[in-house]
Amino acid sequence: MRRFVISQAKNLIDQTRRRPLPNHKSLRLLSLAAASDSAPVLSSPRLFSSSSDMSGSDSSSSSLPVTLDSINPKVLKCEYAVRGEIVNIAQRLQEDLKINKDAYPFDEIIYCNIGNPQSLGQQPITFFREVLALCSHTALLDESATHGLFSSDSIDRAWKILDQIPGKATGAYSHSQGIKGLRDAIAAGIEARDGFPADPNDIFMTDGASPGVHMMMQLLISSEKDGILCPIPQYPLYSASIALHGGSLVPYYLDEASGWGLEISELKKQLEEARSKGITVRALAVINPGNPTGQVLAEENQREIVDFCKKEGLVLLADEVYQENVYVPDKKFHSFKKVARSMGYGEKDICLVSFQSISKGYYGECGKRGGYMEVTGFTSDVREQIYKLASVNLCSNISGQILASLVMSPPKPGDDSYDSYIAEKEGILSSLAKRAKTLEEALNKLEGVTCNRAEGAMYLFPCINLPQKAIAAAEAAKTAPDAFYCKRLLNATGIVVVPGSGFRQVPGTWHFRCTILPQEDKIPAIVNRLTEFHKSFMDEFRD
Amino acid sequence: MRRFVISQAKNLIDQTRRRPLPNHKSLRLLSLAAASDSAPVLSSPRLFSSSSDMSGSDSSSSSLPVTLDSINPKVLKCEYAVRGEIVNIAQRLQEDLKINKDAYPFDEIIYCNIGNPQSLGQQPITFFREVLALCSHTALLDESATHGLFSSDSIDRAWKILDQIPGKATGAYSHSQGIKGLRDAIAAGIEARDGFPADPNDIFMTDGASPGVHMMMQLLISSEKDGILCPIPQYPLYSASIALHGGSLVPYYLDEASGWGLEISELKKQLEEARSKGITVRALAVINPGNPTGQVLAEENQREIVDFCKKEGLVLLADEVYQENVYVPDKKFHSFKKVARSMGYGEKDICLVSFQSISKGYYGECGKRGGYMEVTGFTSDVREQIYKLASVNLCSNISGQILASLVMSPPKPGDDSYDSYIAEKEGILSSLAKRAKTLEEALNKLEGVTCNRAEGAMYLFPCINLPQKAIAAAEAAKTAPDAFYCKRLLNATGIVVVPGSGFRQVPGTWHFRCTILPQEDKIPAIVNRLTEFHKSFMDEFRD
């Protein structure tokens, strides 16, 4: 460890020489932080090497017109821990590992901070990529050699998709809601999933779920008097988007003791408290399966939630991006639309937006940025405004649109690709279930750690009962106790997790979020390193 | 004009009351409107068929919680004509054409409303699509048959790109600024273009130019006291984004008489006027080559603009997405960064953001949604905030990132694809130049029409000197006179153009924007139809 600190310091001096100034102070802070846990909690990463002629300038001495004081304060307020400080430190370590291999007690950085399966070796579904390649370079469809290289149903599907695109032009802007034929396929997929009708005109295709969430926040939030009920812990997209649009996050706490249960009494309590402060609560955000918490809601619970929204006049924002990620036999995913429709609630009764993404599920196509929102229960004049927002960005990317349609209408029995598709899909999902179980059990064996099972999604969110001495040390280092733990973990093991404080949590409790995504053969080593680190951490700080 | 706005608002309110009519009735209304010019000017299109159980509901009788009164008023205020009312009418006509072929005096709708080249038959650059297909389905790279199907340099390039992506995972989220190796290629391309250094850490890759513009507006605008100087006429992305972020558009008028000249005296006048109203002007947006106006700025003029920004402490937002689209031998594109650096201004002297897109140029890959902004001259703490904004959306789509790198580092002499690449590129650009010239000459032959040449970009923006009788007829029909003309044109010819009022213009003047993008073999027919229509329009309304 000592050797590590020295090498870091040396490194820092080199960097400072190499890189002119504005950054060297912050770099040093961060490097030292990485080594000593004395990091001040920075609001965001410093990832830039400055250009050469910036030398010697910094924000205080510069004559440049834009300063932190003059920019939009909502931007300053926004936080996004999933790509925050710890990840930044990890990226620096990774760079340094290339040069100073022997300086660290680990060989590689393992990114368990973000649901990014393919970055950790998960292979894409072959059929999906075949179709994408054929639609990218359509000249392939005219070559006989293509039949030897591609499955026959991928060729058929590519033709079918191209026929749905005016002029077969995958390089053209589409309708701002997405290509109609692809929305037809998605609506059919939703109908098959739910057993209730879905309308392609309700589908707004997006570059991933995030832009859809931003669009709805932009629509619903006029000022800080507009509130959005969000689960705590929550995926920080919600807090970030609400901050950027100047609204109020109205927290409702999930009950860790009952497996991150969502209690209607808690919703009511928080709604009333917000109203008593003059906040108009516009919507309820529910993440199911949960992120970072991994719970899968019971259908009965979903019914109560629908009734609550109906009664209180709230838009239900249903983040359903993990709908394919359920790992336990006693739980099943039900879309909120299916639940609402099965209760007899139609378009006139409830405003419901369901977000879906191609980044999650068994496909994990994060880099393709595709997804959609199904928007139901809005009057036509309000929907026109949503359409206008979509049209200002013209359309989402067509590759992502194609993948979103494939995800909702994969190969069927009898198709050339069907068997291999099912094998790939089930291989990924059963392996994820195994990894979730192994990591959960390992975490529960650690002193002072309790961890609910990951029923779904891609994360574990263990609670760490930190010793007072560790909390005091974190305070002395001006960092949150869970961030202190996570930085120590990173420096000792190369494992990157996100402190619970990035997701919010019951005050006085400490957690971290760890994905279940490292490949199966890496899990034993991760468990060993984590166990060893935790033991030595507790030995150092045990009260 | 004021009367016109009031009548619009009234109209909207009436509609809201009147229309329980979900769709078929409103559809008919619009179709009739299209035919008779009596269309109420809707703020945005009605493209939705509502689900069946919406029948009979409307916003006033519904118990749904979201109404036009309760949503964010900034969303209501935002307008985006490029996909607005006329396009909406055109889409309905197109649908109806399929059923009622004989009811119209034309066979097809020709979309000249938007710079979307591939929708009108422009073919993508083969090399770009080869690389994209190989990166989409990387298993192809292991097959020997691939060598018969792809150019050898596309295979080499695909390998090179994959080697730059951690784990070769094109399906993984990348760094929030984009894949480092691809940013290296872009920076090298900028250096080659400008002859001045470019730093890959200054590049933020985006899903097209629009999200980059939104990001900068979000950063710079805190309230309506923050102003952005924008050209008039302007591409409505700017007015839309400023409205959505709650800022003030400070107009500066381009001088039509001098070929849409940008006068510094006009900038100064408007800046001072805005300041006298208590507005802090944060930035100057310049579109070069111009949209919708098509002018290419002279280098000397650019120097004055840089000096103006430097002196007045403004961020220079340089929309340079048409940098490859220059059609006249006496003009040349110079990036603002090159101009600033050649004046001796470095990072410390001027805040400059250059936007580039893969949607324009000779490549026209609109549907792939790729682009970047080069952000220079900001202090590191402000750049961290820009990074944070990028990170909240995780990353731009990887296919778009790959294409952006290809566009900035295309095949070189000696590469397998070089000759065919150059032939494709020059074929497209020389044809665009020809089409621009033909359309410009045709427009200038029309009675009462004057049209500056399209030196660059993809548009002509003719001025139509409308007879008083036509203006009166438009007022009677509660529509702007240029919108009245454009609707008539659409109904008579199937040609879709956008009224100048969607881009703003000197009050009392009337224009429309027409792209130069229909394929060459369609141009003579377009010219004929346009000429014939214009003649009969003037015959009907000549004073």
Interface residues (C-beta under 8 A of the other chain):
Chain A: P22 N23 S26 S43 S44 P45 R46 L47 F48 S49 S50 S51 S52 D53 M54 S57 D58 S59 S62 S63 L64 P65 V66 T67 L68 S70 I71 N72 P73 K74 V75 L76 C78 E79 Y80 R83 I114 N116 P117 Q118 S119 L120 G121 P124 T126 R129 E130 L132 A133 L134 S136 H137 T138 A139 L140 E143 A145 T146 G148 L149 P166 G167 A169 T170 G171 A172 Y173 S174 S176 Q177 P197 D199 N201 D202 D207 G208 S210 P211 H214 Q218 L219 L220 I221 S222 L237 A240 S241 L244 H245 R282 G313 L314 V315 G346 E347 K348 D349 I350 C351 S359 G364 E365 C366 G367 K368 R369 G370 T376 G377 F378 T379 S380 D381 V382 R383 E384 Q385 Y387 K388 L389 S391 V392 N393 L394 C395 S396 N397 I398 S399 G400
Chain B: Q15 T16 R19 P22 N23 S26 L42 S43 S44 P45 R46 L47 F48 S49 S50 S51 S52 D53 M54 S57 D58 S59 S62 S63 L64 P65 V66 T67 L68 S70 I71 N72 P73 K74 V75 L76 C78 E79 Y80 R83 I114 N116 P117 Q118 S119 L120 G121 P124 T126 R129 E130 L132 A133 L134 S136 H137 T138 A139 L140 E143 A145 T146 G148 L149 P166 G167 A169 T170 G171 A172 Y173 S174 S176 Q177 P197 D199 N201 D202 D207 G208 S210 P211 H214 Q218 L219 L220 I221 S222 L237 A240 S241 L244 H245 R282 G313 L314 V315 G346 E347 K348 D349 I350 C351 S359 G364 E365 C366 G367 K368 R369 G370 T376 G377 F378 T379 S380 D381 V382 R383 E384 Q385 Y387 K388 L389 S391 V392 N393 L394 C395 S396 N397 I398 S399 G400
